[in-house]
Amino acid sequence: MSGTTATTAIDRSDKPGHIGIILLVAGLLVGAAIALGFIANEWAQPLILGLLALLSVVGVFGLFAFAIGLIQFSGRAARNDLTKTIVDSADDGTVVTEGENDIVYANEAYLALAGARGASDVRPVGRLLTGRAEVSEAIYRLATASRESRRLVEEVRLEPALNGRGDVGWYRVRVSPVRRNGKTATLWTVSDVTPERERQENAFQELQHAIDYLDHAPAGFVSIDADGEVSYLNATLSGWLDFDLARFGSGGLHLDDICTPNAAALVQAIRGQPGDVRVEVLDVDLKRRNGTPLPVRLHHQVAFGHDGRAGPSRTLVLNRMSGEAGSDGSSDAEVRFARFFHSTPMAIATVDKTGAILRSNAAFTRLTPAGAQPATIRDLVAPGVGLDRALSDAMDGRSDIAPLDLTLAGDEARSARLYLSPVAAAETGDGERAIVYALETTDERKLKDNMDQAGKMQAVGQLAGGIAHDFNNVLQVIINASEFLLASHRPTDPSFPDIMQIKQNAYRAAALVRQLLAFSRRQTLRPQVLELGEVLSDLSLMLKRVVADKVTLDVRQGRDLWPVKADLGQLEQVIVNLAVNARDAMADGGKLTVRTRNVAGSESTSLGHAALPADDYVLLEVEDTGTGIPQEHLDKIFEPFFTTKEVGKGTGLGLSMVYGIVKQTGGFVFCDSTIGKGTTFRIFLPRHVPTEEEIAADAAAKEAPKKLAADHTGAGVILLVEDEDAVRALNARMLVSRGYTVHEAASGVEALDIFLKNDGKIDLVVSDVVMPEMDGPTLLGELRQRNPNTKVVFVSGYAEEAFRKNLPEGEGFQFLPKPFTMKQLVETVKAAMA
């Protein structure tokens, strides 16, 4: 301490007695004496004795009170000498003020800090601590807290220190309110924390030196947490990777920013038990900021907490790039092998005689992306006897071990093919005994399953199409014969209702055949550009009648739907069939929701349907809250004649027709169902972008005048080619009845002979498509060689697209699907001959 300072505390808390009280008592005594002089002697003596007795009692009482400490003459308040001694000798400066700056008390430490030589030199805290702007701001905040009776702590830095104790001083100032004699005073405490701050600054400087040494060490250091965030990256490693820490900061980088995908997979694959400390040596490639690889060796240490979660790593990075500073001088061949080993897409691991995994590459860690890495090769796959037998053969040194197709553990949807190769045993019998090569086959298995399902559906479709074709010929005879019978009978004839019943049931059978053809994608579609929203609006009333009163129908239309190209009637049938199935699944009532929206190509890839190519679609969703479909039935619902309904309540053709129509339109249909919650069918129809020709044709069709009713009579020579005798006879009879001359042929070869005998003077050829010896397309080619202007109408139970591919590009012909009525045949013939 410099200079002479006060060595005793200043205490003005005790106030002396007031002289006015003494003068008042003296005046009262003088007044009493004068008053006694005016009183008679017989009364004066007793009063004087009484007054003296009273004064004596008061005096004696005062002496006893002073003796026991009840009365003190040095001040009004009782003093706690122990407390005062502690505060007086405290190391921190303490001062109590009243009002603005009236000092009531200041201890020795405060007087020493203030450099006060006496009571007159003591300054309040606000005047004692002065300095730069930040000091004044701190003092202002403390003074404000004092006025508002609040507690506050501030630290200030003074240059020079108080009382000349040094060039710089740090002080911690506290302010708090206290109560004194019913009034509020302020307690100020000033602590000299300069030594503490000096120790902190020294520690900080030492830490800075350590960080500087670590930053510029000839090796890289990095710390990575469990989430892959880079919490520390030293300057050496940032220089190798060309990252500017001043710009990016170590906290702004992620593992994927500095590691290749294979390296990141290896680093994050390290697992341990709670409390473990794992150290792994990894030869991997880091990734520079420009994307180029940097071969390094990582000494990667990770500690696991009590919850099993990995803490921040402590990773030493050695540069293995030949010729660069920090390189560990390892051979180029070793670097190339490490890069090859971890970059190969095939998973590779080595195992010991017990099957424990000793080493593995990056691809192997990706076989189990979640959870702990397998300790043994058996933990990698689902339990099975094949792996144990293969491991036993590898331990025996056999090299002809067949590959194993196994399911990966924890996920039945993933599979892999394992190849085992033996390794010569060491003298001790320990170490690597086999190499396991694994190739994930999940995608290949899904593709195979899809192909198998598609092949099965195609085979069933071909069978259904063949049945439908033959059945159409039978129906053609029944319908045409019933029409002739109805034409020759009056409605009052007793047999007329029976004939009408035959015709109506023939049409019902024809509808079933169309459903079979729809599933086999061999029906004839008449596609047109449609607005799906308008189609649903037109169907709303019908759907409300279909779903009945117990089911609530909710139609939600998407905005600005793209156009689609489909057969209007068939698309309506698809929606109605799905609505009927939904209604039947909600026998006790429920809700049927029909939604439409656009699905962009970027979104279609994220919907989880592997069979759905990336493209623009219009999505039609039909969702019910019914009983749901069991998982074992989901793969069969689109097969014809498959139904879970009671006998007589379903044909099993509804969903197969939906599948066939959607597929023939170029769309996709998927089904998701949960037992007890309901089923959702999603139909993706390709977006149609109209060409300029379609736009022009649409405009011309709108401007064209309406045609008058067609005349069904005609004249001309027709060559009728049909291998079914009954169908051919009835069709010829219909044409002859309308005025045409008909030549009949049972095959293509016979038709060609008749054409040549008439020197090609045939106005129209009406031919079946599927015939023995020579089919319809072949016949057309032969006829065009002899007369290029020959007009042809094909009739078939199959779709037009089924055989158009067998004809030359641009070949012109008319098409009439079976079964057809007399009116449809005559109209088609007349239109072709016009």
Secondary structure by P-SEA (a helix, b strand, c coil): cccccccbbbbcccccccaaaaaaaaaaaaaaaaaaaaccaaaaaaaaaaaaaaaaaaaaaaaaaaaacccccccccccaaaaaaaaaacccbbbbbccccccccccaaaaaaaccccccccccccccccccaaaaaaaaaaaaaaaacccbbbbbbbcccccccccbbbbbbbbbccccccbbbbbbbbbcaaaaaaaaaaaaaaaaaaaaaaaaccbbbbbbccccccccccaaaaaaacccccccccccccccccccaaaaaaaacccccccbbbbbbbbbbbbcccbbbbbbbbbbbbbbcccccccccbbbbbbccccccccccccaaaaaaaaaaaaccbbbbbbcccccccccccccccccccccccccccccccccaaaaaaaaaaaacccccccccccccccccccbbbbbbbcccccccccccbbbbbbbaaaaaaaaaaaaaaaaaaaaaaaaaaaaaaaaaaaaaaaaaaaaaaaaccccccaaaaaaaaaaaaaaaaaaaaaaaaaacccccccccccaaaaaaaaaaaaaaaacccbbbbbbbbcbbbbbbccaaaaaaaaaaaaaaaaaacccbbbbbbbbbbbcaaaaaacccccccbbbbbbbbbbbccccccccccccccccccccccccccccaaaaaaaaaaaaacbbbbbbbbcccbbbbbbbbcbbbbcaaaaaaaaaaaacccccccccccbbbbbbbbccaaaaaaaaaaaaaabbbbbbbccaaaaaaaaaaacccccbbbbbcccccccaaaaaaaaaaacccbbbbbbccccccccccccccccccccccccccaaaaaaaaaaaac
